Amino acid sequence: MISQRHEQVVFGYDRASGLRAMVAIHSTALGPSLGGCRMRPYADEAAMVADALLLSEAMSYKNALAGLDHGGGKAVIWGDPARDKSPELFHAMGRFIATLGGRYITAGDVGTTVADLDLIYQTNPWTTGRSPEHGGSGDTGILTAYGMQQAMRAVARHRWGSDSLEGKVVGISGAGKVGRRLAEHLVAEEGARVIITDPAPEAIASIPVAVEVVGSTEDLIARELDIYSPNALGHALTPQVVEALRCVAVCGAANNQLATPDVAEMLAARGILYAPDYLVNCGGVVQAAEELGPVVGAAKPPRLAGWFDMDRARARVAGVYDTTLRVLGRADAEGVLPVVAAAREAEERMAAGGAAFRRFDVGR
């Protein structure tokens, strides 16, 4: 069943390339929707639809909290990124996205790379996360990891009264393009102790700093941690995981970490501070948005090479520190869970921005 909370949901199929995909646009109240393109071997179409709907809604909240003039959207490709990729498939995906005329702007996500986005860009001008050679900013995991570092500093200040992470024990699940960079920030710049797990030995080997490696997520959550950081796929926080956790706070980059909404209450009942994922993992989408320049009408493509500036984007991502502190403080002041406070703040901005963005017109 398609959510009635979404503005638009479209499906794409290309027989020649084997493309099976969809785009979900949750909101354009603040501007054209912006969100990543994910590729996964879904069990069935229902799983694909559910993932796209949840992810696109979270993108609306993420973009609003990050202060972006963008709504939330998500694209998903039903396929195995290890065996189903081809230039033809990504060209077909680009053509599919382009039919939306700029209402949805794509970026990278789980299962897609900068090289894949370069291929999508060949048939779809509304593509961010491209390589610098194609006018983009490259891997958005760079600023996602940096933003996570700043969010963890804010969590530390809220919880312990100081934003220093020196000596703190951080457990990272997932050593992908965000997790490995986050580990490097925490060890090299913050003086934290990192314990990490990932099923791929090559991912662990890519970490350039000294970390402790454990064999599984189950092993990791059984350790005494200050902060647990899920950085792989969603639904990492199940009731069973919450019962097993031995940490003070959860702050991770994975999207849709709560397996069910009541998990947030379970975390609070155990005294574990949960920093909502869409609040803290905004660095990548800020990086993508910075490629675009000021928001333009939907029918006009993003700016090309020459606009993006990494220092400017990094400075904007650093704002997640203040936003995280503000939302966590609001939760305490209003006596609500952080997920409630974060949602309220995002919804307030979307409601206020909706009237201001009536100039948005796909016909322009």
ZAZA-547302 format. One line per field, with one value per residue: residue in one letter; x negated, y negated, z negated of N, C-alpha, C in turn. Coordinates in steps of 0.001 Angstrom, whole numbers, plus 500000, padded with zeros to 6 digits. Layout:
N
residuo = (A:...);
n.u = (X:...);
n.v = (Y:...);
n.w = (Z:...);
ca.u = (X:...);
ca.v = (Y:...);
ca.w = (Z:...);
c.u = (X:...);
c.v = (Y:...);
c.w = (Z:...);
END
This chain:
364
residuo = (M:I:S:Q:R:H:E:Q:V:V:F:G:Y:D:R:A:S:G:L:R:A:M:V:A:I:H:S:T:A:L:G:P:S:L:G:G:C:R:M:R:P:Y:A:D:E:A:A:M:V:A:D:A:L:L:L:S:E:A:M:S:Y:K:N:A:L:A:G:L:D:H:G:G:G:K:A:V:I:W:G:D:P:A:R:D:K:S:P:E:L:F:H:A:M:G:R:F:I:A:T:L:G:G:R:Y:I:T:A:G:D:V:G:T:T:V:A:D:L:D:L:I:Y:Q:T:N:P:W:T:T:G:R:S:P:E:H:G:G:S:G:D:T:G:I:L:T:A:Y:G:M:Q:Q:A:M:R:A:V:A:R:H:R:W:G:S:D:S:L:E:G:K:V:V:G:I:S:G:A:G:K:V:G:R:R:L:A:E:H:L:V:A:E:E:G:A:R:V:I:I:T:D:P:A:P:E:A:I:A:S:I:P:V:A:V:E:V:V:G:S:T:E:D:L:I:A:R:E:L:D:I:Y:S:P:N:A:L:G:H:A:L:T:P:Q:V:V:E:A:L:R:C:V:A:V:C:G:A:A:N:N:Q:L:A:T:P:D:V:A:E:M:L:A:A:R:G:I:L:Y:A:P:D:Y:L:V:N:C:G:G:V:V:Q:A:A:E:E:L:G:P:V:V:G:A:A:K:P:P:R:L:A:G:W:F:D:M:D:R:A:R:A:R:V:A:G:V:Y:D:T:T:L:R:V:L:G:R:A:D:A:E:G:V:L:P:V:V:A:A:A:R:E:A:E:E:R:M:A:A:G:G:A:A:F:R:R:F:D:V:G:R);
n.u = (499155:499429:498119:500160:498997:497119:496091:495662:495190:493363:492787:490238:489259:487083:486716:484540:482151:482691:483524:485241:486993:487769:488991:489569:491218:491444:491936:492130:492188:490233:488685:487225:487157:484588:482348:480678:479709:480359:479175:480239:480611:483579:486017:488559:491057:492626:490907:489061:490669:491462:488995:488215:490278:490015:487384:487508:489280:487811:485781:487029:487307:484630:483460:484882:484118:481444:481447:481771:482922:484688:486887:487834:486761:486336:484552:484669:483049:483810:481799:478728:475875:473397:473411:475222:474822:474444:473408:475610:477793:477603:477754:480383:481639:481043:482509:485074:485298:485057:487493:489023:488487:486915:488163:487213:483969:481086:478614:475773:475942:476386:474932:474501:472077:469661:468827:471038:472948:471883:472490:475317:475657:475084:477446:479215:479572:480098:478372:476352:473294:471462:468296:465411:464329:466531:467863:468822:468810:467697:467378:469968:469777:467657:468291:470465:469333:467739:469747:470985:469011:469099:471706:471513:469823:471555:473504:471925:471400:474002:474611:472463:471469:469247:467759:465669:464295:462251:460766:463227:465188:466102:468306:468418:470505:470114:467938:467890:468040:468666:468351:465606:464282:465306:464250:461563:461604:462399:460373:457892:458308:459908:459079:460409:461329:461823:463941:464682:466729:467185:468408:466811:463530:461839:462902:462371:459587:459145:459188:457378:456276:455461:457575:459790:460895:463837:465719:468456:471629:473132:471134:470039:472063:472237:470151:468783:469661:469313:470562:472653:472540:474359:473688:474364:476821:480396:482810:481304:481604:483224:485732:484396:481696:481593:482053:479685:477706:474975:474408:474123:475108:476589:475537:475518:474843:476454:479480:482912:482841:484396:486120:488810:491231:491564:489138:487615:488709:488032:485250:485011:486145:484185:482296:480670:479398:480742:479762:481501:481303:481790:481314:478575:477062:476677:474615:473834:475978:476002:473554:474171:476231:474781:473487:475334:475816:477734:481225:483093:485678:487616:487391:484960:481630:479066:476257:473113:469661:467464:468990:469103:467626:465487:464636:466596:468825:468104:468057:470755:471793:470739:472548:474285:473593:474560:477287:477918:477423:479400:481816:481702:481687:484197:485839:485437:486420:489113:489946:490024:489273:486123:486588:489149:488870:487096:488655:490740:489390:488508:490965:492127:490472:490934:493657:493649:492062:493458:495349:493624:492352:493986:493342:492117:492231:492863:493210:491669);
n.v = (501198:497789:494967:492347:490062:489189:487160:488030:491077:493099:495695:497430:499195:500946:502908:503633:503093:504278:502819:502267:500153:497405:494168:492205:489378:487492:484875:481550:479172:477419:477114:478537:482093:483959:486603:489776:492412:495680:499043:502288:505830:506507:508471:508668:506835:505414:505001:503289:501047:500315:499602:497398:495560:495086:494097:491794:490164:489761:488261:485816:484802:484788:482967:480663:480203:479762:477305:476955:475926:477861:480564:483948:486931:490167:492594:495949:498874:502056:504573:506474:504991:506122:507714:506900:504443:502153:500023:499534:500011:497909:495717:496039:495659:492979:491784:492422:491000:488441:488000:486829:484186:482578:482454:484331:484749:486589:488515:490158:493379:496290:498983:497673:495836:493163:493434:494747:492723:490848:492130:492117:489387:488883:489196:487787:484647:483825:484714:485330:485720:486532:487252:485109:484610:484581:482363:482584:483197:485489:488395:488511:489545:488423:485925:486803:488430:486519:484823:486611:486866:484275:484290:486305:485050:483087:484713:485763:483442:482784:485021:485501:483029:481962:481485:483039:485979:487486:490410:491666:494557:495799:497673:498912:500034:501270:500566:499012:496455:494341:495254:496051:493655:492132:493511:492856:490043:490016:491371:490188:487418:486903:488496:490722:494111:496694:499355:501734:503305:505275:507239:507496:508122:506476:503971:503428:503461:501106:499034:496373:496003:497068:499462:501466:504615:506506:509578:509511:507726:508475:509200:506683:505017:506173:505235:502885:499698:496197:494744:496059:496697:497194:497818:498995:500735:499987:500312:501247:501070:503064:504472:506567:505923:503522:504447:505819:503912:502100:499322:495713:493838:493584:492958:492740:493181:494684:494967:494774:496233:497249:500150:500445:497944:497904:498608:496388:495528:497710:497481:495070:495870:497508:495703:494811:492477:491458:490193:488988:490500:489040:486521:486358:487415:485809:484814:485772:485138:482399:481859:482749:480924:478576:478760:477842:475135:472064:472776:473554:473231:476193:477256:476498:477536:478635:476547:476596:477602:475777:474494:475850:475840:477208:476338:474444:476098:477876:476143:475558:478074:478395:477140:479034:479680:477597:477809:480392:480146:478249:479599:481832:480464:479255:481505:482309:480016:479988:482379:484701:487441:487499:488109:487160:484434:483753:484327:482483:480048:480244:480471:478037:476279:477149:476579:473790:473157:474003:472138:470149:471298:471404:470496:472509:474376:476813:476257:474171);
n.w = (500000:500876:499239:498059:497308:499030:501790:504394:506099:508171:510570:512325:515244:517343:520010:521652:520207:517815:515684:512677:510728:508457:507559:504773:503751:501024:500019:501311:500066:499151:501342:504391:504222:502615:502424:501868:504230:503939:504140:503912:503283:503034:501245:502311:504232:502423:500284:501451:501986:499371:498263:499843:499289:496503:496407:498031:496622:494291:495428:495936:493340:492573:494418:493772:491072:491483:492576:495292:498540:499632:500343:499406:500969:502523:504398:505502:506620:507673:507288:507315:506207:506507:508736:510718:511928:514648:517380:519051:517371:515478:517169:518014:515558:515147:517241:516392:513920:514937:516141:514225:514237:512536:510080:508377:507184:507498:505607:504055:502387:500294:501941:504352:506254:506818:509457:510535:510326:512061:514445:514356:514528:517174:518538:517065:515866:513267:511054:508313:506339:508133:509767:509320:511834:513413:512613:510018:506407:505515:503381:501102:498613:497320:496033:494599:492635:491326:490340:488588:486662:485533:484543:482606:480797:479885:478665:476631:475146:474314:472783:471014:470312:471529:474703:475425:476770:475984:474873:474765:475421:478426:480286:483482:485952:489029:491546:493834:496394:494742:492040:491818:492244:490167:487984:488332:487899:485199:483794:484663:484394:482186:480100:479212:478306:480511:481280:483677:486205:489140:491798:494025:494759:496290:495921:493243:493416:494765:492976:491707:489180:485800:484527:482527:483475:483710:484110:484868:484971:482800:480970:480650:479478:477052:475629:473230:473870:474567:476620:479072:482500:485198:488536:490914:492659:492355:489582:487485:484773:482935:480700:479402:479751:478309:475717:475326:475527:474121:473489:473326:475059:478350:481561:484809:488378:490057:491928:490848:488297:486213:485627:485055:484109:481285:480245:479660:477254:475675:475598:474174:471768:470799:470195:472229:474396:477398:480415:483033:486269:488678:487842:487248:489370:491622:493184:495742:497474:497271:498465:501040:501704:501755:504141:505906:505732:505216:504775:507649:510178:510809:513391:514272:514604:512170:511195:512973:513134:510938:509043:506545:503317:501088:498539:497854:497815:495761:493572:493408:492792:490263:488678:487682:485145:483440:484071:483191:480416:479828:480435:478705:476294:476450:476322:473657:472352:473095:472213:473800:476062:477872:480611:480984:480468:482534:484796:484453:484771:487421:488798:488180:489584:492221:492471:492237:494394:496583:497615:498420:500535:502744:505214:506531:509405:511685:514300:515076);
ca.u = (500000:498656:498419:500862:498203:496161:496624:495571:494444:493333:492035:489568:488814:486466:486491:483224:481088:483114:483798:486481:486670:488831:488654:490605:491084:492266:492351:491401:492599:489102:487972:487118:486747:483190:482030:479797:480162:479911:479306:480262:481332:484760:486675:489717:491418:493141:489756:488520:491573:491390:487710:488238:491196:489412:486181:487860:489859:486697:485031:487713:486948:483195:483183:485446:483283:480150:481619:481681:484120:485016:487746:487267:487063:485390:484638:484120:482910:483940:480752:477548:474789:472191:473462:476229:474529:473962:473668:476957:478741:477572:478299:481844:482062:480992:483655:486262:485323:485223:488913:489632:488264:486256:488835:486329:482542:480503:477270:475315:476477:475898:474953:474113:470782:469467:468790:472425:473625:471402:473266:476675:475585:475031:478819:480063:478795:480379:477563:475252:472403:470636:466855:464982:464109:467835:468478:469394:467975:467158:468040:470628:469403:466632:468883:471327:468484:467379:470932:471179:468052:469608:472899:471069:469317:472735:474070:471058:471625:475322:474667:471402:471096:468075:467815:464480:464477:460997:460920:464534:465193:467141:468459:468906:470941:470066:466710:468013:467495:468850:467805:464139:463837:465664:463241:460340:461822:462493:459083:456808:458594:460603:458451:461340:460996:462846:464119:465425:467009:467702:468185:465872:462156:461223:463382:461573:458208:459054:459168:455967:455864:455514:458871:460004:461863:464569:466207:469846:472368:473506:469959:469815:473036:472037:469043:469093:469405:469910:471449:472806:472763:474709:473358:474619:478202:481396:483442:480253:482008:484380:485904:483363:480449:481704:481878:478297:476783:474340:473846:474771:475782:476553:475388:474982:475181:477406:480829:484027:482241:485385:486870:490202:491221:491480:487755:487137:489142:487241:483931:485155:486412:482908:481387:479760:479735:480757:479729:482168:480390:481976:480772:477111:476332:477030:473451:473797:476969:475534:472524:474861:476940:473809:473150:476403:475941:479056:482316:483669:486903:487414:487057:483601:480706:478103:475070:472064:468386:467069:469766:468871:466454:465495:464527:467903:469712:467703:468509:472197:472029:470376:473729:475025:473264:475532:478638:478075:477558:480693:482898:481630:482133:485652:486460:485438:487280:490518:490242:490355:488141:485428:487217:490322:488383:486538:489766:491450:488617:488533:492314:492339:489801:491631:494922:493347:491436:494362:495907:492543:491844:495015:492754:491631:493176:492178:493380:490757);
ca.v = (500000:496562:494018:491121:488913:488868:486387:488739:492330:493571:496914:497462:500510:500926:504306:503858:503083:505020:501901:502233:499069:496476:492909:491719:487974:487280:483485:480464:477950:476513:477046:479828:483162:484359:487798:490696:493544:496908:500290:503430:507013:506631:509775:508569:505452:504770:504552:502128:499917:499910:498941:496080:494665:494693:493299:490476:489373:489349:487216:484538:484354:484520:481736:479543:479952:479265:475948:476948:475550:479064:481568:485276:487952:491281:493530:497277:499828:503430:505357:506769:504129:506906:508452:506413:503114:501985:498666:499467:499930:496574:494790:496170:495021:491540:491391:492540:489864:487207:487784:486037:482781:481835:482569:485169:484665:487788:488496:491506:494062:497655:499757:496886:495177:491965:493855:494999:491430:490264:492751:491568:487992:488821:489119:487046:483527:483624:485731:484831:486780:486922:487052:483744:484514:484340:481200:482877:483084:486790:489256:487752:490109:487575:484988:487529:488825:485307:484404:487536:486470:483084:484682:487036:484055:482476:485716:485819:482242:482887:486125:485465:481661:481545:482083:483837:487422:488130:491535:492295:495803:495723:498894:498625:501176:500893:499843:498564:495146:493443:495822:496029:492260:491719:494091:492064:488776:490217:491778:489263:486031:486783:489302:491738:495507:497222:500792:501739:504587:505278:508580:507472:507875:505364:502728:503242:503170:499753:498050:495971:495764:498257:499730:502843:505262:507655:510396:509319:506690:509053:509042:505262:504441:506781:504537:501642:498587:494893:494446:497078:495989:498034:497108:499839:500646:499566:501227:501833:501038:503906:504673:507479:505165:502569:505194:506261:502775:501652:498034:494535:493099:494123:491873:493401:492618:495511:494412:495563:497180:497849:501218:500049:496671:498043:498829:495138:495556:498731:496898:494092:496600:498060:494595:494636:491305:491740:489040:489475:490603:487975:485303:486339:487940:484923:484267:486137:484410:481011:481852:482834:479673:477532:478850:477266:473697:471666:473543:472970:473905:477619:477639:476073:478493:478079:475895:477521:477429:474439:473965:476523:475479:478129:475604:473867:477202:478381:475176:475713:479339:478216:476673:480139:479635:476720:478337:481540:479618:477584:480587:482599:479568:479099:482735:482219:478916:480315:483673:485665:488163:486743:488287:486288:483058:483576:484295:481220:478958:480403:480190:476597:475608:477478:475837:472380:473014:474354:470927:469387:471939:471557:470154:473746:474730:477682:475766:473054);
ca.w = (500000:500978:498179:498453:496863:500078:502901:505670:506131:509557:510806:513611:515719:518664:520359:522256:519189:516632:514584:511900:509803:508098:506895:503867:503354:499837:499879:501969:499380:499029:502600:505075:503316:502757:501644:502558:505033:503272:504902:502999:503767:502178:501267:503198:504535:501217:499500:502145:501760:497965:498045:500498:498588:495231:496639:498571:495533:493434:496112:495707:491997:492562:495144:493009:489901:491942:493091:496748:499295:500382:499743:499287:501955:502562:505508:505201:507723:507199:507919:506509:506693:506775:509994:511666:512453:516021:517858:519596:516263:514881:518160:517938:514317:515379:518062:515541:512992:515704:516479:513155:514550:511468:508778:507555:507499:506916:505033:503759:501218:500158:503171:505522:506131:507624:510857:510948:510472:513311:515524:514280:514966:518636:519067:516116:515325:511850:510383:507489:505904:509263:509583:509639:513277:514026:512005:508714:505210:505156:502412:500030:497313:496699:495077:493670:491505:490584:489596:487466:485625:484849:483787:481411:479856:479269:477768:475453:474331:473700:471819:470004:469978:472304:476029:475681:476927:475615:473967:474892:476179:479453:481059:484827:486754:490433:491901:495218:496734:493597:490811:491754:492099:488818:487095:488459:487191:483752:483246:484969:484030:480909:479056:478726:478549:481410:481494:484934:486846:490508:492323:495152:494306:497006:495317:492023:493818:495317:491891:491609:487790:484952:483922:482098:484357:483182:485200:485265:484253:481492:480106:480386:478547:475731:474971:472526:474771:474281:477739:480114:483755:486346:489769:492086:493123:491381:488636:486654:483369:482660:479252:478906:479682:477194:474466:475205:475538:472886:473868:472753:476140:479708:482538:485983:489689:490796:492027:490303:487369:485317:486289:484833:483378:479835:479829:479055:475855:474995:475333:473086:470523:470336:469920:473366:475197:478839:481308:484244:487408:489660:487252:487147:490527:492738:493877:497151:498270:497327:499501:502334:501945:502061:505561:506719:505624:504760:505369:508856:510586:510985:514755:514569:513990:511228:511744:513360:512441:510549:507939:505266:502529:499956:497274:497571:497460:494442:492572:493259:492094:488852:487963:487060:483711:482776:484261:482292:479056:479689:480430:477461:475223:476574:475820:472195:471905:473348:471604:474847:476618:478926:481928:481025:480583:483871:485745:484289:485360:488871:489287:488070:490706:493467:492505:492488:495704:497660:498221:499037:501736:503771:506508:507138:510468:512629:515655:515381);
c.u = (499119:499107:499123:500121:497244:496829:496676:494726:494513:492432:491434:489110:488246:486057:485058:482113:481415:483441:485185:486229:487918:488232:489839:490280:492027:492809:491499:491775:491473:488337:487947:486618:485329:482940:481285:480505:479535:480094:479175:480996:482536:485394:487854:490047:491919:491999:489117:489368:491459:490106:487736:489135:490594:488230:486522:488477:488765:485879:485700:487320:485474:482888:483714:484561:481913:480238:481533:483007:484508:486003:487066:487717:486030:485638:484056:484109:482954:482916:479583:476386:473511:472208:474357:475922:474064:474184:475095:477999:478771:478003:479828:482377:482050:482177:484951:486380:485612:486673:489627:489317:487650:486983:488045:484905:481860:479085:476885:475961:475864:476014:474618:472842:470751:469457:470196:473170:473148:472174:474702:476704:475577:476417:479763:479270:479015:479711:476446:474404:471534:469154:466498:464750:465402:468608:469070:468401:467371:467990:468643:470389:468379:467250:469942:470533:468085:468562:471214:470219:468576:470850:472517:470507:470478:473408:473254:471290:472971:475326:473678:470928:469873:468150:466556:464838:463217:461251:462267:464423:466386:467156:469104:469259:471008:468854:466724:467492:467715:468123:466299:463614:464162:464655:461952:460475:461740:461148:458037:457044:459206:459947:459381:460762:462134:462778:465055:465666:467541:467427:467165:464455:461505:461674:462588:460154:458038:458984:457724:455467:456022:456882:458882:461121:462511:465319:467608:470465:472792:472353:469772:470778:472955:470918:469555:468674:469941:470937:471459:473223:473066:474492:473535:476070:479158:481910:482427:480668:483332:484578:484817:482019:480475:481498:480422:477305:476257:473612:474639:475583:475650:476518:474723:475504:476166:478776:481849:483542:483272:486195:488366:490190:491047:490073:487177:487513:488354:485845:484000:485371:485137:481891:480382:480251:479656:480809:480322:481263:480552:481558:479261:476385:476523:475846:473430:474777:476635:474458:473160:475550:475985:473336:474117:476392:477316:480142:482884:484962:486636:486948:485644:482628:479759:476964:474015:470785:468131:467838:469325:467558:466476:465413:465869:468877:469387:468172:470008:472526:471713:471552:474543:474733:474319:476952:478896:478237:478932:481836:482879:482063:483631:486375:486529:486426:488758:490919:490658:489091:487439:486044:488443:489885:487825:487647:490521:490701:488637:489892:492636:491685:490498:492947:494686:492816:492362:494914:494832:492103:492932:494519:492278:492650:492436:492307:492415:489516);
c.v = (498751:495580:492795:489870:488443:488116:487198:489991:492862:494793:496876:498867:500347:502344:504547:503964:503921:504125:502126:501229:498287:495233:492522:490279:487748:485864:482577:479128:476936:476336:478406:480904:483618:485565:488787:491738:494797:498095:501463:504608:507301:508022:509791:507095:504718:504248:503328:500885:499409:499140:497528:495096:494175:493756:491900:489582:488879:488243:485850:483956:483966:483183:480506:479192:479401:477852:475843:476524:476693:479910:482918:486217:489045:492111:494861:498105:501224:504283:505542:505923:504896:507577:507835:505055:503172:500538:498508:499304:498516:495503:494828:495517:493506:491051:491418:491351:488569:486949:486946:484553:481953:481830:483447:485051:485810:487562:489947:492067:495459:498373:498997:496106:493901:492322:494147:493692:490694:490829:492237:490146:487864:488731:488345:485901:483301:484719:485052:486016:487306:486725:485597:483551:484240:483244:481417:482734:484408:487484:488444:488363:489255:486666:485642:487909:487619:484810:485307:487221:485276:483417:485437:486084:483364:483437:485794:484610:482320:483913:485958:484057:481142:482219:482859:485321:488190:489225:492233:493545:495781:497032:498586:499929:500732:500039:499439:497159:494104:493981:495751:494610:491734:492262:493280:490727:488980:490550:490686:487860:485879:487559:490327:493128:496124:498744:500925:503152:504367:506661:508647:507178:506690:504015:502418:502828:501750:498677:497652:495711:497056:498366:501177:503433:506434:508325:510119:508176:507197:508937:507585:504725:505068:506105:503311:500471:497288:494556:495635:496370:496971:497258:497968:499655:500304:500695:501943:501924:501782:504000:505569:506770:504202:503272:505576:505105:502446:500345:496919:493797:493857:492949:492466:492816:493455:494843:495359:496650:497896:498897:500975:498775:496821:498334:497565:495072:496580:498215:495925:494787:497200:496962:494346:493459:491670:490437:489482:489426:489448:486609:485233:486746:487107:484471:484554:485339:482920:480885:481886:481519:478547:477597:478038:475757:473339:472452:472799:473704:475339:477990:477222:477021:477827:477365:476949:477183:475971:473885:474545:476078:476316:477402:474991:474959:477739:477439:475291:477003:479211:477734:477771:480197:478803:477264:479511:481086:479004:478591:481408:481749:479354:480337:482716:481170:479256:481669:484728:486383:487304:486919:487395:484835:482785:483469:482975:480085:479039:480023:478704:475861:475915:476711:474370:472167:473283:473140:470163:469989:472178:471158:471401:474259:475564:477185:474655:473527);
c.w = (500000:499901:498740:497982:497955:501234:504198:505511:507553:509669:512200:513965:517121:519020:520845:521211:517967:515449:513989:510783:509437:507489:506033:503497:502185:499777:500751:501325:499292:500330:503271:504113:503650:501869:502505:503399:504441:504208:503956:503644:502879:502321:502227:503401:503302:500354:500126:501868:500336:497688:498622:499759:497272:495447:497147:497511:494599:494084:495961:494357:491946:493233:494407:491822:490289:492514:494594:497377:500235:499599:499762:500382:501900:503809:505064:506478:507125:507961:506977:507022:507004:508136:511078:512273:513901:516418:518373:518493:515684:515878:518146:516670:514467:516203:517254:514605:513746:516092:515426:513286:513443:510151:507817:508084:506783:506413:504747:502502:501172:501503:504423:505220:506961:509113:511387:511190:511718:514499:515533:514834:516491:519272:518153:515501:513832:511017:509610:507032:507034:508918:509894:511138:514036:513297:510639:507578:504800:504088:501264:498651:496586:495646:494196:492431:490663:489757:488413:486319:484834:484011:482521:480360:479135:478297:476483:474549:473616:472579:470682:469653:470690:473663:476387:475772:476547:474575:474030:475770:477130:480237:482398:485528:488209:490737:493365:495403:495648:492369:490717:491594:490707:487821:487133:487730:485678:483130:483428:484440:482641:479767:478453:478990:479355:481463:482692:485441:488245:491082:493453:494665:494997:496457:494048:492387:494329:494239:491607:490189:486989:484282:483433:482947:483644:484333:485685:484499:482882:480506:479706:479337:477169:474958:474231:473409:474179:475360:478691:481390:484888:487643:491011:492520:491988:490501:487761:485194:483207:481156:478662:478765:478501:475855:474241:475098:474149:473196:473204:473817:477450:480677:483771:487273:490476:490810:491414:489345:486498:486074:486182:484005:481869:479337:479192:477585:475062:474660:474165:471752:469949:470046:471020:474208:476678:479613:482644:485466:488384:489129:487434:488426:491787:493567:495365:497989:498323:498406:500882:502680:502319:503510:506420:506761:505112:505487:506565:509175:510969:512374:515147:513876:513016:511951:512079:512615:512078:509374:506603:504629:501257:498623:496882:497125:496075:493340:492344:492495:490609:488019:487323:485561:482975:482906:483325:480849:478841:479594:479147:476271:475263:476039:474299:471704:472048:472775:472607:475296:477668:480305:482073:481209:481973:484912:485656:484974:486888:489442:489207:489236:492022:493590:492818:493898:496852:498371:498972:500357:502778:505152:507246:508143:511503:514053:516027:516124);
END
